Amino acid sequence: MPHRPDALASWLPRFADRTVLVLGDVMLDRYVLGEVRRISPEAPIPVLRATRRREVAGGAGNVAVNAASLGARAILVGLAGADADGAALAALFAETRVTPRLVPGRRTTVKTRFIAGGHQLLRVDEEEPDPATPAAETALLAAFRDALGAADVAVLSDYAKGVLTDRVLAGAIEAARAAGVPVVADPKRLTFEAYAGVTVLTPNLLEAARATGLPVESDAQAAAAAAVALAQSGAGALLLKRADRGLTLVRPGADPLHIPTRAVEVADVSGAGDTLVTGFALMLACAAPMAEAAALANAAAGVVVGKHGTAAVTPQELAAALHHPGQIASGLQAIDDKVVELDAALQQIATWREQGLRVGFTNGCFDLIHPGHVRLLARARDLCDRLVVGLNSDASVQRLKGPDRPVQNETARATVMASMASADLVVLFAEDTPERLIEAIRPDVLIKGADYRIDQVVGADFVLAHGGQVELIPLEQGHSTSATIRRISAEKGA
């Protein structure tokens, strides 16, 4: 039976006073983004012209960041090197509710993805996946046990990079059980016996099929394989992640529960499993029934697969997805939720920055949206992870354009702008220029049409002084709101 959206959403405020203890393989996910316009003369390979880079916490780090993004506290235990990549990880956690307790002793695991037009061209892994040394095992278990007193739930995030050895797994499970802390394990082993004693095991289809040797295509097959995997693992329950087919929850003495996927538009599945596991674990931390925990976790995964790259979900996004299934995709809010006052915009922008997202800003009157506007905004969105659009108020437009403008009032213009996929937030401003908005938002990239020079762009000096960049986008020839209005007036007078 489907769960009521308001009932599921009512759990979200409780996350704020919960702590998730994460133990597992921590890594740095690095993205090099750009465009491909030619093939290399040296070999038949594309030449990527890199335009920006992005770094986020991956693996077990992504679980911790997701917990923090949902409002909880997170304690992260894993291995990382005393190197530049380890320092980059530490910087990512510095402004979040994640407390890292990373044990040194090996180089930091890094996955670098090269992307053009939303498509991965290549991934490069830099890692030392050998099992942790006995000394590292001792340090990992000591850090885990020390943090258990503050934890409401523990997540064992296994990426087969050497942290969750037999000794570490057994010691962590035993310590958590003794402390009465529920344990969610996301496995990567060929078989599941090593996870005996966990509260819930969360394999994906491939892992379950490999461990059991059974088919997993249909609901019935998935439930049968999950039941065998549950018996094999000795876990209390098993939540089978079935990608675009949703979830199957299997518990002793209960019928299998199949939950269809809630994803509307899939942009990238990277890290979606981490988001799902985090949402499920937080619900267990709140003592929610497993069926409700699975339903909420499913909704969280449905939001995050609409985002590019390793990403997290916020309570606001999750609440919107629960109440408006089908309207939330690509990390976008419903239209009415995108038009906000500056204070609300700054809160959302702070959340985005905690997730390591790059914030862009552009502005204009946008009176009658034409193809030139559409292409400019699309290009602007390509330069950042989230785009804020500053919109001149009616009074501001009248001062700039004359008493007969705007043609559409500010409410209509804001609604049209918010309906565009390229705009993530729309903020009205009453001044003649967006200088106040720019100084409050501090965008990572300021975008304007190439009919301006950089020295003519309001806020350019401020953005550049704070380490941001200014991008000028070529305009589409033959498209102008003023020209359109003149043509309409001429046709009326003819």
C-alpha positions in Angstrom: 0.0 0.0 0.0 1.5 3.4 -1.0 2.5 5.6 1.9 0.9 9.0 2.2 3.4 11.8 1.2 2.6 13.9 4.3 3.2 10.9 6.5 6.6 10.3 4.9 7.5 14.0 4.9 6.7 14.3 8.6 9.9 12.3 9.3 12.2 14.8 7.7 12.4 17.4 10.6 13.5 14.6 12.9 16.7 14.1 11.0 18.2 17.3 12.5 18.9 15.6 15.9 20.2 12.3 14.5 23.8 11.3 13.9 24.9 8.8 11.3 28.2 7.0 11.8 29.7 6.0 8.5 32.6 3.5 8.1 34.0 2.6 4.7 35.9 3.5 1.6 36.3 7.2 1.4 37.3 8.8 -2.0 37.4 12.0 -3.8 35.3 12.3 -6.9 36.8 14.8 -9.3 35.0 16.0 -12.5 36.7 17.7 -15.4 34.1 19.3 -17.6 34.3 20.9 -20.9 33.5 20.6 -24.6 34.7 18.5 -27.5 34.9 20.2 -30.9 37.6 18.1 -32.7 39.4 14.8 -32.8 43.1 14.7 -31.9 45.5 14.6 -34.8 47.7 12.3 -32.6 45.2 9.5 -32.3 41.5 8.9 -33.0 40.4 10.3 -29.7 38.3 13.4 -28.8 40.1 16.5 -27.5 38.4 17.8 -24.4 38.7 21.6 -23.8 38.4 21.7 -20.1 36.4 24.7 -18.8 35.8 23.9 -15.2 36.5 21.3 -12.5 34.5 20.1 -9.6 35.3 18.0 -6.6 33.0 16.2 -4.2 33.3 13.5 -1.6 32.6 10.0 -3.0 32.1 6.5 -1.6 31.5 6.5 2.1 32.2 10.2 2.0 29.1 10.7 -0.2 27.0 8.8 2.4 28.2 11.2 5.1 27.6 14.3 2.9 24.1 13.0 2.0 23.3 12.6 5.7 24.5 16.2 6.4 22.5 17.5 3.4 19.4 16.0 4.8 20.0 17.9 8.0 21.6 15.2 10.2 25.1 15.0 11.7 27.6 12.6 10.3 30.8 11.0 11.6 33.0 9.6 8.9 35.6 6.9 9.6 37.9 5.7 6.8 41.3 5.8 5.2 42.8 8.8 3.4 46.3 10.0 2.7 48.2 13.0 4.1 48.3 14.4 0.5 46.7 17.1 -1.5 43.7 15.0 -2.3 43.2 14.3 1.4 43.4 18.0 2.1 40.8 18.6 -0.6 38.5 16.1 1.1 39.0 17.8 4.4 38.1 21.1 2.9 34.9 19.7 1.5 33.8 18.5 4.9 34.9 21.7 6.7 31.6 23.6 6.1 29.2 20.7 6.5 27.9 18.7 9.5 30.4 15.9 8.7 33.0 15.2 11.3 35.8 13.2 9.5 37.9 10.8 11.5 40.2 9.7 8.7 43.1 7.3 9.4 46.3 8.0 7.4 48.5 5.4 5.9 47.7 5.2 2.2 47.2 7.6 -0.7 43.7 9.1 -1.0 41.5 7.3 -3.5 40.5 9.6 -6.4 38.2 9.0 -9.3 38.5 11.5 -12.0 35.8 11.7 -14.7 36.2 13.6 -17.9 32.8 14.9 -19.2 31.6 16.7 -22.3 27.9 17.5 -23.0 26.8 15.5 -20.0 28.6 12.3 -21.2 31.6 10.7 -19.6 34.5 10.3 -22.0 36.9 8.6 -19.5 37.3 7.7 -15.9 40.7 7.5 -14.2 41.0 5.8 -10.9 44.0 6.5 -8.6 43.9 4.1 -5.7 45.6 1.6 -3.4 42.8 -1.0 -2.9 44.9 -3.5 -0.9 43.4 -4.6 2.4 44.1 -2.3 5.3 47.2 -3.1 7.4 46.7 -4.5 10.9 47.7 -1.2 12.3 45.2 0.6 10.1 42.5 -1.9 11.1 43.1 -1.2 14.8 42.9 2.5 14.2 39.7 2.2 12.2 38.0 0.1 14.8 39.2 2.4 17.6 37.7 5.4 15.8 34.5 3.6 15.1 34.0 2.4 18.7 34.8 5.8 20.0 32.1 7.4 17.9 29.4 4.8 18.6 28.2 6.6 21.7 27.1 9.6 19.6 25.5 7.5 16.8 21.9 6.7 16.2 22.7 4.4 13.2 25.8 3.1 11.5 26.4 2.6 7.8 29.1 0.3 6.5 29.8 1.6 3.0 31.8 -1.1 1.2 33.4 -0.1 -2.2 36.0 -3.0 -2.0 38.9 -0.5 -1.6 40.4 -2.3 1.4 38.8 -0.6 4.5 36.1 -3.2 5.4 38.3 -6.2 5.9 37.1 -9.3 7.7 38.4 -8.0 11.0 37.0 -4.5 10.6 33.6 -5.8 9.5 33.3 -8.2 12.3 34.6 -5.8 14.9 32.3 -3.0 13.8 29.2 -5.1 13.6 29.9 -6.6 17.0 30.5 -3.2 18.6 27.4 -1.7 17.1 25.2 -4.6 18.2 26.6 -4.3 21.7 25.8 -0.6 21.7 22.3 -1.2 20.4 23.0 0.8 17.2 21.3 -0.4 14.0 23.6 -1.2 11.2 23.0 -0.8 7.5 25.6 -2.5 5.2 26.0 -1.7 1.5 28.0 -4.7 0.3 30.6 -5.3 -2.4 31.7 -8.9 -1.7 31.1 -11.9 -3.9 29.1 -13.5 -1.1 27.4 -12.0 2.0 28.4 -14.1 4.9 30.8 -11.5 6.2 27.9 -9.1 6.9 26.3 -11.5 9.4 24.5 -9.6 12.2 23.8 -6.3 10.4 20.3 -4.9 10.7 19.8 -4.5 6.9 21.8 -5.5 3.9 21.4 -3.4 0.8 22.9 -5.2 -2.3 22.0 -4.2 -5.9 20.8 -6.6 -8.5 24.2 -7.6 -9.8 25.5 -8.2 -6.3 22.5 -10.3 -5.4 22.6 -12.3 -8.6 26.3 -13.0 -8.2 26.0 -14.0 -4.6 23.0 -16.4 -5.1 23.4 -17.5 -8.7 19.7 -16.8 -9.3 17.9 -14.7 -11.8 16.6 -11.3 -10.6 14.7 -9.9 -13.5 11.0 -10.1 -12.4 9.5 -9.2 -9.1 9.1 -12.8 -8.2 12.7 -13.7 -9.2 14.0 -10.7 -7.3 12.1 -11.6 -4.2 13.3 -15.2 -4.4 17.0 -14.2 -4.8 16.6 -11.6 -2.0 15.3 -14.3 0.3 18.2 -16.6 -0.5 20.7 -13.7 0.0 19.0 -12.8 3.3 19.5 -16.4 4.6 23.1 -16.4 3.3 24.0 -13.2 5.0 22.4 -13.6 8.4 21.1 -10.0 8.2 17.9 -8.9 9.9 16.4 -7.8 6.6 17.5 -7.2 3.0 16.7 -4.2 0.8 17.4 -5.1 -2.8 18.3 -2.1 -5.0 16.8 -2.7 -8.5 17.8 0.5 -10.3 14.9 1.6 -12.6 12.7 -1.2 -11.2 12.7 0.3 -7.7 13.3 -1.7 -4.5 12.3 -5.0 -3.0 12.3 -5.3 0.8 12.5 -8.8 2.3 12.0 -9.6 6.0 11.6 -12.9 7.8 8.0 -13.8 8.3 6.7 -11.0 6.0 5.7 -10.9 2.3 8.2 -9.2 0.0 7.5 -5.6 -0.5 8.0 -4.2 -4.0 8.4 -0.4 -4.3 8.5 1.0 -7.9 11.0 3.7 -8.8 10.1 7.3 -8.4 12.8 8.8 -10.8 11.3 10.9 -13.5 14.3 12.0 -15.6 17.6 10.3 -15.1 20.7 12.4 -15.7 23.3 10.4 -13.8 23.1 7.4 -11.5 26.5 8.1 -9.8 26.1 7.9 -6.0 22.3 7.2 -6.2 22.8 4.1 -4.1 24.6 6.1 -1.4 21.7 8.5 -1.3 19.2 5.6 -1.0 21.2 3.9 1.8 21.5 7.2 3.7 17.8 8.0 3.5 17.0 4.5 4.7 19.5 4.6 7.5 18.2 8.0 8.8 14.7 6.6 8.9 16.0 3.7 11.0 17.7 6.2 13.2 14.3 7.7 13.8 12.8 4.3 14.6 10.6 4.4 11.5 9.0 1.2 10.2 11.2 -0.4 7.5 8.5 -0.1 4.8 8.3 3.6 5.4 12.1 3.8 5.5 12.3 2.1 2.1 9.6 4.3 0.6 11.4 7.5 1.7 14.8 6.2 0.6 13.3 5.4 -2.8 12.0 8.9 -3.2 15.4 10.3 -2.3 17.2 8.2 -4.9 14.6 9.4 -7.4 15.6 13.0 -6.8 19.4 12.5 -6.9 19.5 10.5 -10.2 18.1 13.7 -11.8 21.4 15.5 -10.9 24.7 15.3 -12.7 27.6 13.6 -11.0 27.9 12.5 -7.4 25.3 14.6 -5.6 23.1 14.9 -2.5 19.5 15.7 -1.8 18.1 18.3 0.6 15.0 18.0 2.8 13.3 20.7 0.6 13.9 18.7 -2.6 12.8 15.4 -0.9 9.6 17.0 0.5 8.8 18.4 -2.9 9.4 15.0 -4.5 7.1 13.3 -2.0 4.3 15.7 -2.5 4.6 16.2 -6.2 5.9 13.0 -7.8 6.5 13.5 -11.5 7.2 17.3 -11.1 10.6 17.0 -9.5 13.6 15.9 -11.7 17.1 17.0 -12.3 17.2 18.5 -8.8 14.7 21.1 -9.9 12.0 22.5 -7.7 8.3 22.9 -8.7 7.8 26.2 -10.6 6.3 28.1 -7.7 9.1 27.0 -5.4 11.8 28.5 -7.7 10.7 32.1 -7.4 12.0 33.2 -4.0 13.1 36.2 -2.0 16.8 36.9 -1.5 16.9 35.4 2.0 15.4 32.1 0.8 17.7 32.1 -2.2 20.8 32.5 0.1 19.7 29.6 2.3 19.3 27.3 -0.8 22.6 28.5 -2.2 24.4 27.7 1.1 23.0 24.2 0.8 24.2 23.8 -2.7 27.7 25.0 -1.7 27.8 22.4 1.1 27.2 19.9 -1.6 30.2 21.2 -3.6 28.0 22.7 -6.3 29.1 25.6 -8.5 26.6 28.5 -8.5 26.1 30.7 -11.5 24.3 34.0 -11.9 22.8 36.0 -14.8 20.2 38.7 -15.0 17.9 40.6 -17.2 14.4 41.9 -17.8 13.4 38.8 -19.8 10.1 40.5 -20.9 9.2 38.4 -23.9 11.2 35.1 -23.9 12.7 34.4 -27.4 15.1 31.8 -28.8 18.1 34.0 -28.0 17.1 34.0 -24.3 16.6 30.3 -24.3 20.0 29.5 -25.8 21.8 32.1 -23.5 20.2 30.5 -20.4 21.1 27.0 -21.6 24.7 28.0 -22.2 24.8 29.7 -18.8 23.5 26.6 -17.1 26.2 24.5 -18.8 28.8 26.7 -17.1 27.6 25.9 -13.5 25.8 23.3 -11.5 23.0 25.7 -10.4 21.9 28.9 -12.1 20.3 31.8 -10.3 18.5 34.3 -12.5 18.1 37.9 -11.3 14.9 39.4 -12.8 14.3 43.2 -12.9 11.0 44.2 -11.2 8.3 46.1 -13.1 9.5 49.5 -11.7 13.0 48.7 -12.6 12.1 47.8 -16.2 10.1 51.0 -16.6 13.1 53.1 -15.6 15.4 51.2 -18.0 13.1 50.6 -21.0 10.4 53.3 -20.8 6.8 53.7 -19.5 5.4 51.1 -22.0 7.5 48.3 -20.6 7.4 45.6 -19.5 4.8 43.9 -21.7 4.4 41.2 -19.1 4.3 42.0 -15.4 6.9 40.7 -13.0 4.8 37.8 -11.8 4.2 36.5 -15.3 7.9 37.0 -16.2 9.0 35.2 -13.1 6.6 32.3 -13.7 7.8 31.9 -17.3 11.5 32.0 -16.2 10.9 29.5 -13.4 9.3 27.1 -15.9 12.6 26.8 -17.8 14.8 23.9 -16.9 18.0 26.0 -17.1 16.9 28.3 -14.2 17.2 26.8 -10.7 16.1 30.0 -8.8 14.6 33.3 -9.8 15.0 36.3 -7.7 13.4 39.7 -8.4 15.3 42.9 -7.7 14.0 46.5 -7.7 17.2 48.3 -8.3 18.4 49.3 -11.8 21.4 46.9 -11.5 21.8 43.5 -9.8 24.8 44.6 -7.9 23.2 44.0 -4.5 22.2 40.5 -5.5 25.6 39.7 -6.9 27.4 40.8 -3.7 25.0 38.8 -1.5 25.1 35.6 -3.7 28.8 35.7 -4.5 28.4 33.6 -7.6 31.2 31.3 -8.7 30.5 32.4 -12.3 28.8 35.6 -13.5 27.3 35.2 -17.0 26.2 37.9 -19.4 25.7 38.3 -23.1 28.7 39.2 -25.3 27.1 42.5 -26.3 28.9 43.7 -23.1 32.6 43.9 -22.4 33.8 42.5 -19.1 34.5 46.0 -17.8 30.9 46.9 -18.5 29.4 43.9 -16.7 27.9 45.0 -13.3 29.5 43.0 -10.5 32.4 41.6 -12.6 35.1 43.3 -10.5 33.5 41.9 -7.3 33.2 38.3 -8.7 36.8 38.3 -10.0 38.1 39.7 -6.8 36.5 36.8 -4.9 38.0 34.1 -7.1 35.1 33.7 -9.5 35.0 34.0 -13.2 33.0 36.1 -15.7 31.7 34.5 -18.9 30.4 36.4 -21.9 28.1 34.3 -24.1 27.6 35.2 -27.8 24.1 36.3 -28.6 21.8 34.8 -31.2 21.5 37.2 -34.1 18.0 38.4 -35.1 16.4 38.0 -31.7 15.5 41.0 -29.6 12.5 41.8 -27.3 12.6 45.4 -28.4 12.6 44.5 -32.1 9.7 42.1 -31.5 7.7 44.8 -29.9 8.5 47.3 -32.6 7.5 44.8 -35.3 4.2 44.0 -33.5 3.5 47.8 -33.2 4.3 48.3 -36.9 1.9 45.5 -37.9 -0.9 47.0 -35.8 -0.4 50.4 -37.4 -0.3 49.0 -40.9 
